[in-house]
Amino acid sequence: MNTTWMKQSSCANSPADTFFPSDGMGVIVAKDICNSCPVTEPCLEYALHNRIDHGVWGGCSERQRRRILKARRVSHQPLSVSAA
């Protein structure tokens, strides 16, 4: 899977632990950074495709990603692999 998008991410200059928070307030801080990121879509698809269980990816928490995956399974929508 292509990961060149990672160089353009808003989180590239933030400490990694910001995106692996231990509380709800930490999730809000991480999502705030994601809100201004130009590559949230490929980031989210990367996390979904690779079944990353922890952290905030593409502006979505662990719980949100589980819901997305469940909805896709129910609708039989394949995971996107075009995250360029």
Phi and psi in degrees as a GROMACS rama.xvg file:
@    title "Ramachandran Plot"
@    xaxis  label "Phi"
@    yaxis  label "Psi"
@TYPE xy
-67.9311  129.591  ASN-2
-122.718  18.92  THR-3
-62.4084  -24.7686  THR-4
-59.5441  -25.8284  TRP-5
-59.7487  -30.1375  MET-6
-66.4351  -22.9076  LYS-7
-94.9413  -0.564853  GLN-8
-72.6079  147.617  SER-9
-68.4903  -24.2757  SER-10
-82.2864  -8.58332  CYS-11
-57.7088  -28.2576  ALA-12
-104.94  14.586  ASN-13
-111.388  152.441  SER-14
-61.4199  137.078  PRO-15
-57.5065  -35.1086  ALA-16
-65.9065  -15.9701  ASP-17
-60.7829  -31.5409  THR-18
-97.6839  7.87965  PHE-19
-130.995  61.4141  PHE-20
-73.1878  159.345  PRO-21
-104.165  0.334235  SER-22
-147.738  171.47  ASP-23
-62.8683  -35.883  GLY-24
-65.4571  -37.1443  MET-25
-63.8852  -36.9569  GLY-26
-63.2575  -41.8254  VAL-27
-62.114  -42.7742  ILE-28
-62.2427  -45.877  VAL-29
-63.4627  -45.0913  ALA-30
-62.4883  -33.2913  LYS-31
-60.7083  -41.5122  ASP-32
-66.3464  -40.919  ILE-33
-63.8699  -30.3671  CYS-34
-57.7656  -30.7095  ASN-35
-100.627  9.35916  SER-36
-84.9061  135.276  CYS-37
-80.4468  -6.37242  PRO-38
-124.947  34.4366  VAL-39
-64.432  -36.7108  THR-40
-64.1534  -52.6299  GLU-41
-65.0119  -30.0884  PRO-42
-64.4336  -47.2356  CYS-43
-62.8923  -45.1084  LEU-44
-63.4207  -36.3162  GLU-45
-60.7293  -47.5623  TYR-46
-64.2579  -40.5637  ALA-47
-67.275  -46.3396  LEU-48
-61.9156  -38.6453  HIS-49
-92.9377  4.96735  ASN-50
51.8247  47.455  ARG-51
-75.9419  119.958  ILE-52
-89.3205  -18.9949  ASP-53
-119.583  149.356  HIS-54
90.8277  176.236  GLY-55
-100.55  122.923  VAL-56
-132.184  131.949  TRP-57
59.6023  27.5795  GLY-58
78.8275  10.2328  GLY-59
-119.131  139.105  CYS-60
-77.3689  173.589  SER-61
-56.8965  -45.6401  GLU-62
-62.7395  -43.2711  ARG-63
-63.125  -40.2159  GLN-64
-66.1851  -38.2945  ARG-65
-60.8022  -41.3546  ARG-66
-64.5811  -41.5875  ARG-67
-62.06  -46.8076  ILE-68
-61.9211  -40.755  LEU-69
-63.8365  -44.5973  LYS-70
-62.2195  -38.7387  ALA-71
-68.4711  -37.8461  ARG-72
-64.069  -43.7502  ARG-73
-63.0919  -40.4764  VAL-74
-88.493  0.103243  SER-75
59.9646  29.9062  HIS-76
-85.3446  123.039  GLN-77
-67.9189  154.855  PRO-78
-69.5599  139.677  LEU-79
-73.0593  139.429  SER-80
-120.273  16.9236  VAL-81
-96.7461  17.5234  SER-82
-65.5736  96.2394  ALA-83
